[in-house]
């Protein structure tokens, strides 16, 4: 979405928030709209979890209840005001949000949904049974009218408070979506493996998404308790949780307008359907099903998709701008930024694997494997299929734990480190079966690669501080020049999954380079390329190495290896059977037997 | 020499495939006769995989005809074409990694539920004779196989669908040279025994070594076609696909 239409959208939202109280005919209409504002805050927060992080919560009403009861109890018993009550509500729900994120370490999808349902039911029942605190089924009455700065807030004044909070939530979540945090969430949702290999802590990212969705639900709860001055368990039921999730999906998950629209429709729709009396529930269900069938990406999501399809020209203009940008950069001779290695040391890193042993059950996949990639060299790893190359790669990059042995990068022991920690030490990789973020654009994929080099925080992102803008600017430039280097600029705004396989491989290289690595691990980069493309790859790898990045190359194209590798290590049945310069590897009888199958003719 | 090619098995006329606004295949004519081994070579993004997807019914062509055994099939969904004997082994193998080798093979014969039990059982024996390794690993999860074994499994699964035409997308992808040699030799044998094969392959030298004829695809169109021998001698092919010491400075 362009900057102009974003600004226009927020002006429209502000206009709506001003116009409604001016045109409301009676107290009831105003109240209904205020209820919408509360729901919209929940939906915007839940969208971060559902639309960005790709997780599902069917317990959002539980968090809403926690916020509401926190506000109500603190206000009635301890005299907390609006601000203090809201802050307390946010704090308490955020803690529970973080706790809810913990199961995602182990479970996803429907299993996670069940856990969140359980959470919602526990909260609902606690509200009913813990009569001493919550007033049981009767709830809490006489919640004092909200005060702000010593002033009692009337209906209109409280409307203004809600409107401002909603507007701020919309701006904040929208800005976060278009920052490193939003990109990281989308990335983790699409390929956790790739995200971790780029230095993104997937658990932390999911916890953040849960915390944001919980904090907004808590805030909405506290605001609701002051709005209503009476709360009881029957507005925090499982079907309310479903409704909150529907608001996000119905409107269009992953967009900012979608959840707002969904909240609006699902707040007002039941009111209009009341005329249908006992047909109401049926009509509501039927409408939902019909709309979701016709508009699978939600009302707004599908509309955006349609506009994109009708105006394919819009993207090529962006692409042209990117070309200009890259040309400008090249003329400024930013020879190092274009490989993303600007702030790193000039020499590549040394990788040391010592006596690595990996067992799967009774099977020994790696048996005392040792190898060394010297600083700045191009080191090839070859071996028959099933010889343990992939296992070795996954052990070096932290996805498997060795039974014993050691992995070190420039002397730093990384044997027990997790993949994202290893990535942050300067080891970047590509994947044998490409692990791109398919629904992100090509340039966004590369920008995710840059993630660990950002220096701005969540607060900078939410209000777009100068630090945020500078960081994003540099990231965009690095990404554009990397795309230029790999010949992908004209695809910059295509979704990655639409690229042909060979170009997807190149995009993975660009993404890995964006992290500014000192060692690049290329897992079968030539697979599926033609001879001419392999020659281009040859030049590309040499150029990468010349810029001070050590390269570990796992490959089957023997001509490529012989042409560019400084040294070659050969694996067979989980053991190193040779490690030497290419010429001697070609003559090695064991290697010929295990790998080439027939003697390779010496190169002219 | 192999037997002379028989009657027409697959005939593609004016095939056009679009993805949204982009046109991936622009008017491709292509034919495969019974008993032939035909190769399609071309750069990444040239449209090779799209052509195969159009033939096998995984995407519906926006224009053109695909006739198989004389039946116009371009409107048939992929699963119906398998029943007709048009079987594709997709790029990247796409075995069912969480199921056993045996389950994968049984699923290969899924479309033959009407066939006599003995006939299918014979085909299982034939496949095990070709790939003894698969018999050893029958009850192992398919995802635990090595890359070469997975490609063998994909071929075996395809053969159990009882194909009249076997379409293979990227046989060599991610395989060690020794395995590629073995599998290419195997395709050559299968073809010699009468199986018609349409092969998309990046390793043009290997493909041209076993094919009767080949098509060169570029930018969604057929750029050249001819017998494998003719094409292997063509200077353009040599430069682009056979990699004759043509170093480019980036």
Interface residues (C-beta under 8 A of the other chain):
Chain A: X309 X312 X382 X383 X384 X385 X386 X432 X433 X498 X499 X500 X501 X502 X503 X524 X527 X528 X529 X530 X531 X532 X533 X534 X535 X536 X538 X539 X540 X543 X556 X558 X559 X595 X596 X597 X598
Chain B: X19 X20 X21 X22 X41 X42 X43 X44 X45 X49 X91 X92 X145 X146 X147 X148 X149 X170 X173 X174 X175 X176 X177 X178 X179 X180 X181 X182 X202 X204 X239 X240 X241 X242 X243 X246 X247 X248 X249 X250
